[in-house]
Amino acid sequence: MDLKNLIRVTINDIPVLVPEGSTILDAAKRAEVYIPTLCHLKLDDFAIENKPSSCRVCMVEVEGRPRLCTACSETATDGMVVSTNSQRALRARRTNVELLLSNHPQLCLTCAKNMDCELQKLAHDIGCREITYSGKRSHHPDDETSYSVISHPDKCIMCRRCETMCNEVQTVGVLSALDRGFSTVVRTAFHLDMTETSCTKCGQCVAVCPTGALTETNCTHRVWRALQDPSKHVVVQVAPAVRVALGEMFGMAAGTISTGKICTALRKLGFDGIFDTDWAADLTIMEEASEIVHRLSTPGSTLPILTSCCPAWVYFVESQFPDMLDIPSTCKSPQIMFGTMAKTYYAEQKGLDPKDIVVVSIMPCLAKKSEARRPELMNDGMKDVDIVVTTREFGHMLIEIGLDLNQMTDSNFDSIMGESTGASIIFGTTGGVIEAALRTASEWITGEPLKSVELTSLRGFDGIREGTVTIGDRDLHVGIAHGLGNARRLLEGIRDGEFHYDAIEIMACPGGCIGGGGQPYHHGDMEILLKRQQAIYREDRGKMIRKSHENPMIKKIYDEYLGEPYGPKAHELLHTTYTPKPRI
């Protein structure tokens, strides 16, 4: 520790040394003193800190000052003496919480954030038992036009965390504070419906909202109805990132792998077929690796090639970089590939009418809900995927019927479209898709097995990173970004000639799917995301087969049904197109 750049601060009689420029809140954390916050959001991995000091619940008393100050925004000075629990600070904190409650709808019992609301918890912790202040409340209509995100602006406390996430981390720029005074609200420009904007449906605004002002579109009731309909054959797929996060809703440590328990729980729910999206990820790699090989070996082909498994990223490039739509791979995402095969190959194998099959997806992502509605992703007038629920929604379904994931024994996915490899599992974290694709592409190009399956040069947690993979006599330069703000910088660098890559992977959410907008709330704790990532790689290492092209069930479906990878039938069923969208 460099003592030259440290200052001494005393918090509740506890002396601490902190770097110059630290806030009082930073100093309190160093002293292990709790100061409540609502508007504060700090994401060190993205160098982002939201500190508008608008909620005023972190008020503290500084010795020698006549007025209280906000701990989240006030810079600490050498020798500063701070009291977080003086009577003045406690009264101010209570008053500010009561004022927030006075303009908040009392709908806790039916709110999606009930029992997981930061305002609710804070009110409980400070002992609020009545609404002290009464008067007119602001009112704004809900926005339910998006298939992914619902806005309940009456529950907004103007913390602006969603605005920081949308504008600074994701750089989409859809949300901002509108109007003035009592009418101020965080919404889309000109109060447009969310579906009329460039919203990517990534759900990161939902992930950081402290109340129920932004929530996912709940689809659990549709799943229950399908399961109760005897005329429907209901199948379910589970994404790789779900299995390393769901356990957190049942008290398990972050990064606990619960694959087998999830399979058992799904059988108890009554699904007719229980499958692994990892199988479809292996199928995706067969097509994406084929496309990589084709572009690398065909003169005049467009490079770099971008992976296209993330729907929020696809929405982003369609609206923000429509001039670069020739770069993304044309492969459908694993979710959609599974739905396509369920209503074609699986239907034939089971002798079912595709119209009687209901495909349910359990995903870590809110954008998957909107992706399932894209008109490009339909066959014969049918959606490839019918219903998408998030990891959180699935967890609440289990809780609703009294199933504790801890008590489930392990079982396996159904085999016809359930066997998967380690390559497919790593789809769940940043860098995983391109690593999986290059495991296969490398062996196809060289005809020789990889010396090391783990392409560690592509791994990490930096927002933008690059690696080099040697394939035969060629060094393949790879760029990776997670978080749409990083994606923007990467794409602008390519457009300006600053970056030169052969292949690129982009994931919209911090950490990739492990940090998806539909995952259990991590409240900005990046350590949780790192533990989920470690679990993903741990499961990959535990697989007997770690390359997609060696999956026997994938070989079988090409032999029996699809023909050659990247061939005519595979193109018809497993590839898609992109459409430029206005930037609003």
Secondary structure, DSSP 4 states (H G I P E B T S, - for coil): --GGGEEEEEETTEEEEEETT-BHHHHHHHTT-----SS-EEEGGGTEEE----S-TTEEEETT-SS-EETTTPBP-TT-EEESSSHHHHHHHHHHHHHHHHTS---GGG-TTTTS-HHHHHHHHTT--S----S-------B--SSSEEE-GGG-----HHHHIIIIIS----EEEES-GGG-EEEEGGG--GGGTT-----HHHHH-SSSSEEEPP-HHHHHHHHT-TT-EEEEEE-GGGGGTGGGGGTPPTT---HHHHHHHHHHHT-SEEEEHHHHHHHHHHHHHHHHHHHHHSTT--SSEE----HHHHHHHHHH-GGGTTSB--BPPHHHHHHHHIIIIIHHHHT--GGGEEEEEEES-SHHHHHTT-GGGEETTEES--EEEEHHHHHHHHHHTT--GGGPPP----STTT---HHHHGGGSTTHHHHHHHHHHHHHHHSS--S-S--GGG----SEEEEEEEETTEEEEEEEEESHHHHHHHHHHHHTTS---SEEEEESSTTGGGG-TTSPP-TT-HHHHHHHHHHHHHHHHT-S--SGGG-HHHHHHIIIII-STTSHHHHHHHB---------
